Amino acid sequence: MGHLGWTMEQQAGVRHYARLANIFALLLVLLFTGLTLSTGRHRGWIAVAVIVLLWACFTVYMKRTKKERP
């Protein structure tokens, strides 16, 4: 019976694409923050806070689930 689960190459690919997604998300949040700052709208700051909070929660969730798996 073969080995079940992802190969090391597949795991490395997932880490690579997750890192790229995080970088692009950070750039998008920075761009949105810059636009909000330049226009001076207060509701934009609420949107920025929600985006950052969701991003942080997702990151913590992914790290926790990774630790729970063997």
N, C-alpha and C positions, 0 to 999 in steps of 0.2 A: 504494500500500500504506500502510495506516495505521500509526500509532505503536504499537509493542508495549510493554507494561509498564503499571504503575499510573499513574493520573493523580495530580496534586498533591493533589487533595481526598482520594483514597483513602489516600495516604501520610500525610496529616495526620490522618485518622481513625484509622489504625493507631497512630500516635504517641500520640494522645489516649487511646485505650483501653489502650495499654501503660502509659501514665503512671498512669491510674486503677487498673489492676491492681497496679502497684507500690505505690501509696499504700494500697490495701486490704490488700495482703500485709504491708506494714510495720505497719499498725494491728493486724492479726491476730497478728503476731509479738510486738508490744508487749503485747497483751492476754495472750497465752500466757506471756510472760515474767513479767508481773505475777502471774498465777495461780500460776506455778511458785515465784516468790519468796514469795508469801503462804503457800503450803502447805509450803515447805521441802523439797520432794522433789528429790533429787539426779539422778534419772533424767530429770526434766524439763529440766534444764540440758543434758543430752546431746541431747535432742530439739531444743531451741532452737538449739544449735550446729550440728546437722545441717541444720536449716531455713535458717539464715543462710548456711551454706557452700554449699548447693544454690542458693540465691538469688544469691549472689555469682558462682558459676560460670556460671549461666545468663546473668547480666548481662554478664560478660566475653565469653562465647561470642557473644551477640547483637551486641556492639560490634565484635568481630573480624570476624564475617561481614558486617557492614555496611561495614567498611572494605575488604574484599576485592571487593565488588561495584562495578561501574562507576557 
